Amino acid sequence: MRVLGLGGSNHDFASCVVKDGKVEIMISEERITRKKYGIGLGIDLVKGVSKKYCLDAININIDDIDIVVVNDILSKLMYGRINAKIHKINHHTAHASSSFFVSPFEEAAILVVDSVGSSYLINGEKKYESMTYAYGINNKINDLDKQLGRNLKNTDYVENSLGIFYSIITDVIGFGEYEEGKTMGLAPYGNDSFYDFLKKHFRLINNGKVEMNESDIYAIIELRKEIEKVSDIKKEKLKQDIAFSAQKLLTEVLIHFAEHAKKITSTTNLCIVGGVALNSVANYQLYKSGIFKNVFIIPASGVDGTAMGSALFGYYSILNNKRFVN
């Protein structure tokens, strides 16, 4: 029994084939097209090069696939020409599946932390997920709670999002899109002189949630003006201090999330996934905290990993196959 999973959102596209519960093959679109993060592929996405690569590599065609699963914010260009029934699942469910279903745990708390995922209509207003608490057991994943926020008009910014917070910091200190890893790398050279300011605008609140509203977002963006005011020599020091302070706060927030996940699940196992789970510095501090006895982090925590998550969810939860933990 084979399931094809297609992953990504508007970037980091990928394809994955799962056979009898095991990942048979997976590849990111960028590895073939040589366009990093899949930026600029546009209409070329309809070619389905990662899908074709996977099918060709294992010598099958689309008719040999039992079901096709995608996450609900994936560009339709990835699957619009597939002549098969498409199962759409929640973006964070795809993330959660990519971690839990390959973990060594029969049951676990799952923490999905990224920038923005699927949308929900709440009292007539569209809001977007940025963090999900879930619980996985056997072949099922159950959502427990979500962090939601509004999208600021004419921007890519979403309120109450740890991923968006770190992305804004990355932009403010002069790095490009999807270069949050450089912010993490710069952080050790600075100090926490901006920590209190950032914590004022990105607040930990009850029930494992955070708060960063529109005015907070624009206040953080104003840091760019502080950098522009000073000499070139001082600019680098300011950037280092902002990065350090942001990294310190991100780590604190991730631990805040983990403590709440522990509280609402009472399990000793944790799976972390989503773009923020690529922050290895914060992951190590969470591991050292001892909140959970066992912590599993899938290397493909970014949106390309949702290809694998979608395929695994299709096999276990949609087709209801039994899961065997190694």
Buried (B, 14 or more C-beta within 10 A) or exposed (E): EBBBBBBBBBBBBBBBBBBEBEBBBBBBBBEBBEBEBBEEBEEBBBBBBBBBBBBEEEEBEBEEBBBBBBBBBBBEBBBEEBEEEBBBBBBBBBBBBBBBBBBEBEBBBBBBBBBBBBBEEEEEEEBBBBBBBBBBBEBBBEBBBBBBBBBBEEEEBBBBBBBBBBBBBBBBBBBEEBBBEBBBBBBEEBEBBBBEBBBEBBBBEEEBBBBBBBEBBBBBBEBBEBBEEEEEEEBBBBBBBBBBBBBBBBBBBBBBBBBBBBEBBEBBBBBBBBBBBBBEBBBEBBBEBEBBEBBBBBEBBBBBBBBBBBBBBBBBBBBEBEBEEE
